Each structure stands twice: as structure tokens, then as C-alpha cells.
Amino acid sequence: MIRIMICEDEREARDGFRYLLGLDEEIRVVGAFASAEQLIDSIREVGIPDVVMMDIGLPEMSGIEATRIIHETWPQINILILTIFEEEEKILSAIQAGASGYVLKNTRPGELTSQIKALYRGGSPISPQIARTLLGELRKEKSPAGHVDYNLTPRELDVVKGIVAGYTYREIADRYNISGSTVKKHILHIYKKLNVSSKVEFMKKMYGPNGPLSAL
């Protein structure tokens, strides 16, 4: 059972999400709040959920600031940003603050529950529109250097493609017929070769103008 908390200031939308997610037998909505302050207080008082579904445009504390606080205080919580915003700055700020996924509010209910389950299982779901916006922003960064492959092996490049596609470790393992522990070792090697420690840094190097996936 995936325990989820919702933070959405519009009551109609909040109640709608709560109802729709409650229809899925694998998901249990343990709280729905109109403000980030209420959500954070509830986590402290009631307990830690598996997933927080966070709006950005909240009345007082923003969803991005709330994401930063939650990620720093309870890093085991998976945070899914659910918003109408597609601006590059907000997307990057949310991911840098600790969000693991970013989807639009007009996502269909079935797709939303699938995204939540993928997030819970280790994936990083991003709506196609958001992915295009994010990659467009990353490609704006210019560099005088030539193409860089970071000495990644063919198998490491396979794993890289799985990561940016939002696959879980298990899905990457099944796709390439390797074990989950091998996938984790590949990811550790990849991060070491790229000299990065976060997914934002990872994507910048992979999809930057000179990165190995820049032509994709």
C-alpha cells in the first residue's frame, strides 16, 4: 500500500485528487491539505508518507520551498510535483529542491496513478511536455569543448538511457537482462565518471550541448 499526502490549495482539485487516487486499491490517501505548513505539521505529528503530491502555487510557503524542507528533513519521502506550470525556472527549481517527479495537472487519472507507482518503485516520472521543456533549457548551456563521452561503456550508456527515461532499477535490469545490484553498481560508476551527485547535474552533463545524449 502506497501512503500518499496531497498538498493543493484549491479545494475542488484537492477533493478530486483524493477521490480519484482513493479508487486505486494500491494507494491510500492519508492526508490532503490546503497549505504546505499544514502538510509539514501533519508529517511531524502523524508520520511519514511514501509519496507527497505537491502543488507549486500555494498561498504562503511555495511548493518549491516546501519540497526543499521535506527533502532535507525526510529524504526518504518521494515528492511528485503536480502543477500547471511549464516554465523552465520552476521545473529546475523544483528538481533542485528535491522533487523526484514533475507532472502536469491535466494528466489523466490512470496515468497519474501509474506515475505515482513508478515514483514509489524508484522511477522519476516526468510528463513528456515537461521533459521537452527541461531538455530545451539544458541545451541552452553552451560550451566551447567538443563532444564528451566520459568514457562510458556501452552498458553504462544503456543504463543512462534507462535513467533519463524514468525507469526503475528493476525495469532497467529486466530490459537489459542484468541484476538490480549490477544496475546500482553501474549508476555509481556513471556518477563517479561524470563527477555528479544529483540527477539535475547528471541530466545537464548527459543532455548538454556536448553530452553523449545531446543528439537524442
LUMKESE-113518 format. One line per 5 residues: number of its first residue (from 1); their letters; for each residue x, y, z of N, C-alpha, C, O, CB. Coordinates in steps of 0.2 Angstrom, whole numbers, plus 5000, padded with zeros to 4 digits. Glycine has a CB too. Layout:
N
NUM> a> X:Y:Z:X:Y:Z:X:Y:Z:X:Y:Z:X:Y:Z ~ ...
END
This chain:
216
1> mirim> 5004:4994:5000:5000:5000:5000:5004:5006:5000:5009:5007:5004:4995:5000:5006 ~ 5003:5011:4995:5007:5017:4995:5003:5022:4999:4998:5024:4997:5008:5019:4987 ~ 5006:5025:5004:5003:5030:5008:5005:5037:5005:5011:5039:5004:5006:5030:5015 ~ 5000:5041:5003:5001:5047:5000:4998:5053:5003:4992:5052:5006:4999:5047:4993 ~ 5001:5059:5003:4998:5065:5006:4998:5070:5000:5003:5070:4996:5003:5068:5012
6> icede> 4993:5074:5000:4992:5079:4994:4992:5086:4997:4989:5087:5002:4985:5077:4991 ~ 4995:5090:4994:4995:5097:4995:4993:5101:4989:4997:5102:4984:5003:5100:4998 ~ 4987:5104:4990:4984:5108:4984:4979:5113:4987:4974:5111:4991:4980:5103:4979 ~ 4980:5119:4986:4976:5124:4989:4969:5125:4987:4965:5128:4990:4979:5131:4988 ~ 4967:5123:4980:4961:5123:4978:4957:5117:4980:4958:5111:4979:4961:5124:4970
11> reard> 4951:5118:4984:4948:5113:4987:4945:5108:4982:4945:5102:4983:4942:5116:4991 ~ 4942:5111:4977:4939:5106:4972:4944:5101:4969:4943:5095:4968:4936:5110:4966 ~ 4950:5104:4967:4955:5100:4964:4958:5095:4970:4959:5089:4968:4961:5104:4962 ~ 4959:5097:4976:4961:5093:4981:4956:5087:4982:4959:5082:4983:4962:5097:4988 ~ 4950:5089:4983:4945:5083:4984:4945:5079:4978:4944:5073:4979:4938:5086:4985
16> gfryl> 4945:5081:4972:4945:5077:4966:4951:5072:4966:4950:5066:4964:4945:5081:4960 ~ 4957:5075:4968:4963:5070:4968:4962:5065:4973:4964:5059:4972:4970:5074:4969 ~ 4960:5067:4979:4959:5062:4984:4954:5057:4982:4955:5051:4984:4956:5066:4991 ~ 4949:5059:4979:4944:5054:4977:4946:5049:4972:4946:5043:4972:4937:5057:4974 ~ 4950:5052:4967:4952:5048:4961:4958:5043:4963:4958:5037:4961:4955:5052:4955
21> lglde> 4962:5045:4968:4968:5041:4970:4965:5036:4975:4968:5030:4975:4973:5045:4973 ~ 4960:5038:4978:4957:5033:4983:4953:5027:4980:4952:5022:4983:4952:5036:4987 ~ 4952:5028:4973:4949:5022:4969:4954:5016:4968:4952:5011:4966:4946:5025:4963 ~ 4960:5018:4968:4965:5013:4967:4967:5009:4973:4969:5012:4978:4972:5016:4964 ~ 4967:5003:4973:4967:4998:4979:4975:4998:4981:4976:4996:4987:4965:4991:4978
26> eirvv> 4979:5001:4977:4986:5001:4980:4988:5007:4983:4994:5008:4985:4991:4999:4974 ~ 4984:5012:4983:4985:5019:4985:4981:5020:4991:4975:5019:4991:4985:5024:4980 ~ 4984:5023:4996:4980:5026:5002:4981:5033:5003:4987:5035:5005:4981:5021:5008 ~ 4976:5037:5003:4977:5044:5004:4977:5045:5011:4971:5044:5014:4972:5049:5000 ~ 4982:5047:5015:4982:5048:5022:4982:5055:5024:4981:5057:5030:4988:5045:5025
31> gafas> 4981:5060:5019:4980:5067:5021:4980:5071:5015:4983:5070:5010:4986:5069:5026 ~ 4976:5077:5015:4975:5081:5010:4975:5088:5013:4970:5090:5017:4969:5080:5005 ~ 4979:5093:5011:4980:5099:5014:4980:5105:5009:4982:5104:5003:4986:5099:5018 ~ 4978:5111:5012:4977:5117:5008:4984:5121:5008:4985:5125:5004:4972:5121:5010 ~ 4988:5119:5012:4994:5123:5013:5000:5119:5015:4999:5113:5017:4994:5129:5018
36> aeqli> 5006:5121:5013:5012:5117:5014:5013:5117:5022:5016:5112:5024:5018:5120:5011 ~ 5012:5122:5025:5013:5122:5033:5009:5117:5036:5011:5113:5040:5011:5129:5036 ~ 5002:5116:5034:4998:5110:5036:5001:5104:5035:5001:5099:5039:4991:5111:5034 ~ 5003:5103:5029:5006:5096:5027:5012:5095:5031:5013:5089:5034:5008:5097:5019 ~ 5017:5099:5032:5023:5098:5036:5021:5097:5043:5024:5092:5046:5028:5104:5035
41> dsire> 5017:5100:5046:5014:5099:5053:5012:5092:5053:5013:5089:5058:5009:5104:5055 ~ 5008:5090:5048:5005:5083:5049:5010:5078:5048:5010:5073:5052:5000:5082:5043 ~ 5015:5079:5044:5021:5074:5044:5024:5073:5051:5025:5067:5053:5026:5076:5038 ~ 5025:5079:5054:5028:5078:5060:5024:5075:5066:5026:5072:5070:5030:5086:5063 ~ 5017:5076:5065:5013:5073:5070:5010:5066:5069:5010:5062:5073:5007:5078:5071
46> vgipd> 5009:5065:5063:5005:5059:5061:5010:5053:5058:5010:5047:5060:5000:5060:5055 ~ 5016:5055:5055:5020:5051:5052:5022:5052:5045:5019:5056:5041:5018:5044:5053 ~ 5027:5049:5042:5030:5050:5036:5026:5046:5030:5026:5040:5031:5037:5048:5036 ~ 5024:5049:5025:5021:5045:5020:5026:5043:5015:5032:5045:5015:5016:5050:5016 ~ 5024:5039:5010:5028:5036:5005:5029:5042:5000:5035:5042:4997:5026:5030:5002
51> vvmmd> 5024:5045:4998:5024:5050:4992:5020:5056:4995:5015:5056:4998:5020:5047:4986 ~ 5023:5062:4993:5019:5068:4994:5018:5071:4987:5022:5072:4983:5023:5073:4998 ~ 5012:5073:4985:5010:5076:4979:5009:5083:4980:5005:5085:4984:5003:5073:4976 ~ 5014:5087:4977:5014:5094:4979:5013:5099:4974:5015:5098:4968:5021:5095:4982 ~ 5008:5104:4975:5007:5109:4971:5012:5114:4971:5015:5115:4977:5000:5112:4972
56> iglpe> 5014:5118:4966:5019:5124:4967:5016:5130:4969:5018:5133:4974:5022:5125:4960 ~ 5010:5132:4966:5007:5139:4968:5003:5139:4974:4997:5139:4973:5003:5141:4962 ~ 5006:5138:4980:5002:5138:4986:5002:5145:4989:5006:5150:4987:5006:5134:4991 ~ 4997:5147:4993:4996:5154:4996:5001:5157:5000:5003:5163:4999:4990:5154:5000 ~ 5005:5153:5004:5010:5156:5008:5017:5153:5006:5020:5155:5002:5009:5155:5016
61> msgie> 5019:5148:5010:5025:5144:5008:5024:5141:5001:5019:5137:5000:5027:5139:5013 ~ 5029:5142:4997:5028:5139:4990:5029:5132:4990:5032:5129:4995:5033:5142:4985 ~ 5027:5128:4985:5028:5121:4984:5035:5119:4984:5038:5114:4986:5024:5118:4979 ~ 5039:5124:4980:5046:5123:4979:5050:5123:4986:5054:5119:4988:5049:5128:4974 ~ 5048:5128:4990:5051:5129:4997:5049:5123:5001:5053:5120:5005:5049:5135:5000
66> atrii> 5043:5121:5001:5041:5115:5005:5044:5109:5003:5046:5105:5007:5033:5114:5004 ~ 5045:5108:4996:5049:5102:4994:5056:5102:4997:5058:5097:4999:5049:5102:4986 ~ 5059:5108:4997:5066:5108:4999:5066:5106:5007:5071:5102:5009:5069:5115:4999 ~ 5062:5109:5011:5061:5107:5018:5060:5100:5019:5063:5096:5023:5056:5111:5021 ~ 5055:5097:5015:5053:5090:5016:5059:5085:5014:5061:5081:5017:5047:5088:5012
71> hetwp> 5062:5087:5008:5068:5083:5006:5074:5083:5011:5077:5078:5012:5070:5086:4999 ~ 5075:5089:5014:5081:5089:5018:5079:5086:5025:5084:5083:5028:5083:5097:5020 ~ 5073:5086:5027:5071:5083:5034:5069:5076:5033:5071:5072:5038:5065:5087:5037 ~ 5066:5074:5028:5064:5067:5027:5066:5065:5020:5061:5064:5016:5056:5066:5028 ~ 5072:5064:5019:5074:5062:5012:5071:5056:5009:5071:5055:5003:5082:5061:5012
76> qinil> 5068:5051:5013:5065:5045:5011:5058:5046:5008:5056:5042:5004:5065:5040:5017 ~ 5056:5052:5008:5049:5054:5005:5050:5055:4998:5054:5059:4996:5046:5060:5009 ~ 5046:5052:4994:5046:5054:4987:5041:5060:4985:5035:5059:4987:5044:5047:4982 ~ 5044:5065:4982:5040:5071:4981:5038:5071:4973:5042:5072:4969:5043:5077:4983 ~ 5032:5071:4972:5029:5072:4965:5026:5079:4964:5021:5080:4967:5024:5066:4963
81> iltif> 5029:5083:4960:5026:5090:4959:5021:5089:4954:5022:5086:4948:5032:5095:4956 ~ 5015:5092:4955:5009:5091:4951:5007:5099:4950:5004:5102:4955:5003:5087:4954 ~ 5007:5101:4944:5006:5109:4943:5004:5110:4936:5004:5106:4932:5012:5112:4945 ~ 5002:5116:4935:5000:5119:4928:5006:5122:4925:5006:5124:4919:4994:5124:4929 ~ 5012:5123:4929:5017:5127:4927:5022:5123:4922:5023:5117:4924:5021:5130:4932
86> eeeek> 5024:5126:4917:5029:5123:4912:5035:5127:4912:5040:5125:4908:5026:5121:4905 ~ 5036:5132:4916:5042:5137:4915:5048:5133:4917:5048:5129:4922:5041:5143:4919 ~ 5053:5134:4913:5060:5131:4914:5062:5132:4921:5065:5128:4925:5065:5133:4909 ~ 5062:5138:4924:5065:5140:4930:5061:5136:4936:5065:5134:4940:5064:5148:4931 ~ 5055:5136:4935:5051:5132:4941:5052:5125:4940:5053:5122:4946:5043:5133:4940
91> ilsai> 5053:5122:4934:5055:5115:4934:5061:5113:4937:5062:5109:4941:5054:5113:4926 ~ 5066:5117:4935:5073:5116:4938:5073:5117:4945:5077:5114:4949:5078:5120:4934 ~ 5070:5122:4947:5070:5124:4955:5067:5118:4959:5069:5117:4964:5066:5131:4956 ~ 5061:5116:4956:5058:5110:4960:5062:5104:4960:5063:5101:4965:5051:5108:4956 ~ 5066:5102:4954:5070:5096:4954:5076:5097:4959:5078:5093:4962:5072:5095:4947
96> qagas> 5079:5103:4958:5085:5105:4963:5083:5105:4970:5087:5103:4974:5088:5112:4961 ~ 5077:5107:4972:5074:5107:4979:5073:5100:4981:5073:5099:4987:5068:5110:4979 ~ 5073:5095:4977:5072:5088:4979:5067:5084:4976:5065:5078:4978:5072:5088:4986 ~ 5063:5087:4972:5057:5083:4969:5060:5077:4964:5065:5078:4961:5053:5088:4964 ~ 5056:5072:4965:5058:5066:4961:5054:5065:4954:5056:5061:4950:5057:5060:4965
101> gyvlk> 5049:5069:4954:5045:5068:4948:5041:5075:4947:5040:5079:4951:5040:5063:4948 ~ 5039:5076:4940:5036:5083:4939:5031:5081:4933:5032:5080:4928:5041:5088:4937 ~ 5024:5082:4935:5019:5080:4930:5014:5086:4930:5013:5089:4935:5016:5073:4931 ~ 5010:5087:4925:5005:5092:4924:4999:5090:4927:4997:5084:4927:5005:5094:4917 ~ 4995:5095:4929:4988:5094:4932:4983:5091:4927:4978:5087:4929:4985:5100:4935
106> ntrpg> 4984:5092:4921:4979:5089:4916:4981:5081:4914:4978:5079:4910:4979:5093:4910 ~ 4986:5079:4918:4987:5071:4917:4981:5067:4918:4978:5068:4923:4993:5069:4921 ~ 4980:5062:4914:4974:5058:4915:4974:5054:4921:4980:5052:4923:4972:5054:4909 ~ 4969:5053:4925:4969:5049:4931:4973:5043:4931:4977:5041:4936:4962:5048:4934 ~ 4972:5039:4926:4976:5032:4925:4983:5033:4925:4987:5029:4927:4973:5028:4919
111> eltsq> 4985:5038:4921:4992:5040:4920:4995:5042:4927:5001:5041:4928:4993:5045:4914 ~ 4991:5046:4930:4994:5049:4937:4995:5044:4942:5000:5044:4945:4988:5054:4939 ~ 4990:5039:4942:4992:5033:4947:4998:5029:4945:5002:5027:4949:4985:5029:4947 ~ 4999:5028:4938:5005:5025:4936:5011:5029:4937:5016:5025:4939:5004:5024:4928 ~ 5011:5035:4937:5017:5039:4939:5018:5039:4946:5024:5038:4948:5015:5047:4937
116> ikaly> 5013:5039:4950:5014:5038:4957:5017:5031:4959:5022:5031:4963:5008:5039:4961 ~ 5015:5026:4956:5018:5019:4957:5025:5019:4955:5029:5016:4958:5013:5014:4954 ~ 5026:5022:4949:5033:5022:4946:5038:5026:4951:5043:5023:4952:5033:5025:4939 ~ 5035:5031:4954:5039:5035:4958:5041:5031:4965:5047:5031:4967:5036:5042:4960 ~ 5036:5028:4967:5037:5024:4973:5042:5018:4972:5045:5016:4977:5030:5021:4975
121> rggsp> 5042:5015:4966:5046:5010:4965:5053:5012:4962:5057:5008:4960:5043:5006:4959 ~ 5055:5018:4963:5061:5021:4961:5062:5025:4955:5068:5027:4953:5066:5015:4961 ~ 5057:5026:4951:5057:5029:4945:5057:5037:4946:5056:5039:4952:5052:5027:4940 ~ 5058:5041:4941:5057:5048:4941:5053:5050:4935:5055:5053:4930:5065:5051:4940 ~ 5046:5050:4936:5042:5051:4931:5041:5059:4929:5041:5063:4934:5035:5049:4933
126> ispqi> 5042:5060:4923:5041:5067:4921:5037:5067:4914:5038:5063:4910:5048:5070:4919 ~ 5032:5072:4914:5027:5072:4909:5031:5074:4902:5036:5077:4903:5022:5077:4910 ~ 5029:5071:4897:5033:5072:4890:5034:5080:4889:5039:5082:4887:5029:5069:4884 ~ 5028:5084:4890:5029:5091:4889:5034:5094:4894:5038:5098:4892:5022:5095:4891 ~ 5035:5092:4900:5040:5094:4905:5047:5092:4903:5051:5096:4903:5038:5091:4912
131> artll> 5047:5086:4900:5054:5083:4898:5056:5088:4892:5062:5089:4892:5053:5076:4896 ~ 5052:5089:4888:5054:5093:4882:5057:5100:4884:5062:5103:4882:5049:5094:4877 ~ 5053:5103:4889:5055:5110:4892:5061:5109:4895:5065:5114:4894:5049:5112:4896 ~ 5062:5104:4899:5068:5104:4903:5074:5103:4899:5079:5106:4900:5067:5098:4908 ~ 5074:5098:4894:5079:5097:4890:5081:5103:4885:5087:5104:4884:5078:5091:4885
136> gelrk> 5076:5107:4883:5077:5113:4880:5081:5118:4884:5085:5121:4881:5070:5116:4877 ~ 5079:5118:4890:5083:5123:4895:5090:5120:4895:5095:5124:4895:5080:5123:4901 ~ 5091:5114:4896:5098:5111:4897:5102:5112:4891:5108:5114:4892:5098:5104:4899 ~ 5099:5112:4885:5103:5113:4879:5105:5120:4878:5109:5121:4873:5099:5110:4873 ~ 5102:5125:4881:5104:5132:4880:5111:5133:4883:5114:5138:4881:5099:5136:4884
141> ekspa> 5113:5129:4887:5120:5130:4890:5125:5128:4885:5126:5123:4882:5121:5125:4896 ~ 5130:5133:4884:5135:5132:4878:5141:5130:4881:5143:5132:4887:5135:5139:4874 ~ 5145:5127:4878:5152:5125:4880:5157:5125:4874:5155:5122:4869:5152:5118:4883 ~ 5163:5128:4874:5167:5128:4869:5170:5121:4867:5173:5120:4862:5173:5133:4870 ~ 5170:5116:4872:5173:5110:4871:5170:5106:4866:5164:5107:4865:5174:5106:4878
146> ghvdy> 5173:5100:4864:5170:5096:4859:5166:5091:4863:5165:5091:4869:5175:5092:4855 ~ 5163:5086:4859:5159:5081:4861:5163:5077:4867:5169:5075:4866:5157:5076:4856 ~ 5159:5075:4872:5162:5072:4878:5158:5065:4879:5152:5066:4880:5163:5076:4884 ~ 5162:5060:4880:5158:5053:4881:5159:5051:4888:5156:5046:4890:5160:5048:4876 ~ 5164:5054:4892:5165:5052:4899:5168:5045:4900:5168:5042:4905:5159:5053:4903
151> nltpr> 5170:5042:4894:5172:5035:4894:5167:5030:4897:5169:5025:4900:5179:5035:4899 ~ 5161:5032:4895:5156:5027:4897:5156:5021:4893:5157:5021:4887:5149:5030:4897 ~ 5155:5015:4896:5154:5009:4892:5148:5008:4889:5143:5012:4890:5156:5003:4897 ~ 5147:5004:4884:5140:5003:4880:5135:5001:4885:5129:5004:4885:5141:4998:4875 ~ 5136:4997:4890:5131:4995:4895:5130:5001:4900:5124:5002:4901:5134:4989:4899
156> eldvv> 5135:5005:4901:5133:5011:4905:5129:5016:4902:5124:5019:4905:5140:5015:4908 ~ 5130:5017:4895:5125:5021:4891:5118:5018:4891:5113:5022:4891:5128:5021:4884 ~ 5117:5012:4891:5111:5008:4891:5107:5010:4898:5102:5012:4898:5111:5001:4891 ~ 5111:5010:4903:5108:5012:4910:5107:5019:4910:5101:5021:4913:5113:5010:4915 ~ 5111:5023:4907:5110:5031:4907:5103:5032:4903:5099:5036:4906:5115:5034:4903
161> kgiva> 5102:5029:4898:5096:5030:4894:5090:5027:4898:5084:5030:4898:5096:5026:4887 ~ 5090:5022:4902:5085:5020:4906:5084:5025:4912:5078:5026:4914:5087:5013:4909 ~ 5089:5028:4915:5088:5033:4920:5084:5039:4917:5079:5041:4921:5095:5035:4923 ~ 5086:5042:4912:5083:5048:4909:5076:5046:4907:5072:5051:4906:5087:5051:4903 ~ 5074:5040:4905:5068:5038:4903:5063:5037:4909:5057:5036:4908:5068:5032:4899
166> gytyr> 5066:5037:4915:5062:5037:4921:5061:5030:4923:5057:5028:4928:5056:5040:4920 ~ 5065:5025:4921:5064:5018:4923:5066:5017:4930:5071:5020:4932:5067:5013:4918 ~ 5063:5012:4933:5066:5010:4940:5072:5005:4939:5073:5003:4933:5060:5006:4944 ~ 5076:5004:4944:5081:4999:4944:5079:4993:4941:5082:4990:4937:5085:4999:4951 ~ 5073:4990:4944:5071:4984:4941:5069:4984:4934:5071:4979:4930:5065:4982:4945
171> eiadr> 5066:4989:4932:5064:4989:4924:5071:4990:4920:5071:4987:4915:5060:4995:4923 ~ 5076:4993:4922:5082:4993:4919:5085:4986:4919:5088:4984:4913:5087:4999:4922 ~ 5085:4983:4924:5088:4976:4925:5085:4972:4920:5088:4968:4917:5088:4974:4932 ~ 5078:4972:4920:5074:4967:4916:5075:4969:4909:5076:4964:4904:5066:4968:4918 ~ 5076:4975:4907:5076:4977:4900:5083:4975:4897:5083:4973:4891:5076:4985:4899
176> ynisg> 5088:4975:4901:5095:4973:4899:5097:4966:4901:5103:4964:4901:5100:4978:4900 ~ 5093:4962:4905:5094:4956:4907:5100:4956:4912:5105:4951:4911:5096:4951:4901 ~ 5100:4960:4917:5105:4960:4922:5102:4961:4929:5096:4962:4929:5110:4966:4921 ~ 5106:4960:4934:5103:4960:4941:5102:4968:4943:5105:4972:4941:5107:4956:4946 ~ 5098:4969:4948:5097:4975:4951:5103:4978:4954:5104:4984:4954:5091:4975:4956
181> stvkk> 5107:4973:4957:5113:4976:4961:5118:4978:4955:5122:4983:4957:5116:4970:4965 ~ 5118:4975:4949:5123:4977:4944:5121:4984:4942:5125:4988:4940:5122:4972:4938 ~ 5114:4985:4941:5112:4992:4939:5114:4997:4944:5117:5002:4942:5104:4992:4939 ~ 5114:4996:4950:5116:5001:4955:5124:5002:4955:5126:5007:4956:5114:4998:4962 ~ 5127:4997:4953:5135:4997:4953:5136:5002:4947:5141:5006:4947:5138:4991:4952
186> hilhi> 5132:5000:4941:5133:5005:4935:5132:5012:4937:5136:5016:4934:5129:5002:4929 ~ 5127:5013:4940:5125:5020:4942:5130:5023:4946:5132:5029:4945:5118:5020:4945 ~ 5133:5020:4951:5138:5023:4955:5144:5024:4951:5147:5030:4952:5140:5018:4960 ~ 5146:5020:4946:5152:5021:4941:5150:5027:4937:5155:5031:4936:5153:5015:4937 ~ 5144:5028:4934:5142:5033:4930:5143:5040:4934:5146:5045:4931:5135:5032:4927
191> ykkln> 5140:5040:4940:5140:5046:4943:5148:5048:4945:5149:5054:4945:5136:5046:4950 ~ 5152:5043:4946:5159:5045:4948:5162:5047:4942:5166:5052:4942:5162:5038:4950 ~ 5161:5044:4936:5164:5047:4930:5162:5054:4928:5166:5058:4925:5163:5042:4924 ~ 5156:5055:4929:5153:5062:4927:5155:5067:4933:5154:5073:4932:5146:5061:4926 ~ 5157:5065:4939:5158:5069:4944:5152:5073:4946:5152:5079:4947:5164:5074:4943
196> vsskv> 5146:5069:4947:5140:5072:4949:5137:5069:4955:5139:5063:4957:5135:5072:4943 ~ 5133:5072:4959:5130:5069:4965:5122:5070:4965:5119:5068:4970:5132:5073:4971 ~ 5119:5073:4959:5112:5074:4959:5109:5073:4952:5113:5073:4947:5110:5081:4961 ~ 5103:5071:4951:5100:5070:4945:5100:5076:4940:5101:5075:4934:5093:5067:4945 ~ 5099:5082:4943:5100:5088:4939:5106:5089:4936:5107:5090:4930:5098:5094:4943
201> efmkk> 5112:5088:4940:5119:5088:4937:5120:5083:4932:5123:5084:4927:5124:5088:4943 ~ 5117:5077:4933:5118:5071:4929:5115:5073:4922:5118:5072:4917:5114:5065:4932 ~ 5108:5076:4922:5105:5077:4916:5108:5083:4912:5108:5083:4906:5098:5079:4917 ~ 5111:5088:4916:5114:5093:4912:5120:5091:4908:5122:5093:4903:5117:5098:4917 ~ 5124:5086:4911:5130:5083:4908:5128:5079:4902:5131:5078:4897:5135:5080:4913
206> mygpn> 5123:5075:4903:5121:5070:4898:5118:5073:4892:5119:5071:4886:5116:5065:4901 ~ 5114:5078:4893:5110:5081:4888:5112:5088:4886:5109:5092:4882:5103:5082:4890 ~ 5118:5090:4889:5121:5097:4887:5123:5097:4880:5123:5091:4877:5127:5099:4892 ~ 5125:5102:4877:5127:5103:4870:5132:5098:4868:5133:5096:4862:5130:5110:4869 ~ 5137:5096:4873:5142:5091:4871:5142:5085:4874:5146:5080:4874:5149:5094:4873
211> gplsa> 5136:5083:4878:5135:5077:4881:5134:5071:4877:5132:5072:4871:5129:5078:4886 ~ 5135:5065:4879:5134:5059:4875:5127:5058:4872:5126:5055:4867:5136:5053:4878 ~ 5122:5061:4875:5115:5060:4873:5112:5067:4870:5106:5067:4869:5110:5058:4879 ~ 5116:5071:4868:5114:5078:4866:5110:5077:4859:5106:5082:4857:5120:5083:4865 ~ 5112:5072:4855:5109:5071:4849:5102:5068:4849:5099:5067:4844:5113:5068:4844
216> l> 5100:5065:4855:5094:5061:4855:5088:5066:4855:5082:5064:4856:5094:5057:4861
END
